[in-house]
Amino acid sequence: MTSPTAPANPVASSDEISVQRRDVIFVAIVLAMLVVALGQTSVAPVLPRIVGDICDAAHQSWVATAYLLGGNGAIALVGKLGDLFSRKTVLQAAALVFAVGSQRRAPAPLVFTRRRG
């Protein structure tokens, strides 16, 4: 009788990542999720003002729905771009676009100031 042999390790040692690298990847993903959450929640306080400038307050649910649908469409688009190029490149480009947009928006007047006149 022959004794059964142990199966070979299906993952080659060169494919494994170190614990330190795994932790860096995890922190990068969590920071990217934080940026997305900040971007989503920054619109909520100013939504009544945005709706008031566009139309009357009765249409606030439509504006919020359009914002959420646009965000979901962007998720699908970014996922496809991540497949075509690389997820790392798309994540870096998205972070760059966010940073540039934030810097361009920074000198704008406050939203919560009262209108005169």
Residue, then its C-alpha position, 0 to 999 in steps of 0.5 A: m500500500t502506498s501512503p497518500t501524499a500531501p497536496a502541493n501548496p497551490v500558492a507559490s511563495s512568490d505570490e504571497i505578500s508580506v504582513q507589512r505590505r498587506d497592512v499598507i494596502f488595507v490602510a490605503i483602501v480604508l483611506a480611499m473609502l474615507v474620501v468617498a464617504l466625506g465626498q458623499t456627506s459633504v453634499a447633505p448639509v448644503l442640499p437645501r441650498i442647492v435645491g433652493d437655487i435650482c428649483d423649489a424645495a418640493h423637488q429636494s427628493w428628486v435632486a437627492t435621487a439624481y445625485l445618488l443615481g449619478g454616484n452609482g453610475a460613476i461606480a460602474l464606470v470606475g469599475k470598468l476603467g479599473d478592469l481596463f487599466s489597473r485599479k491602482t492607476v484608477l484609484q490614484a487618478a481619482a484621488l488626484v481629481f478629488a484633491v484638485g477639485s477640493q483645492r479649486r473649491a477651497p477659496a469659494p465663499l461659504v455656503f451658509t452665509r446669508r444672502r443680501g438683498 
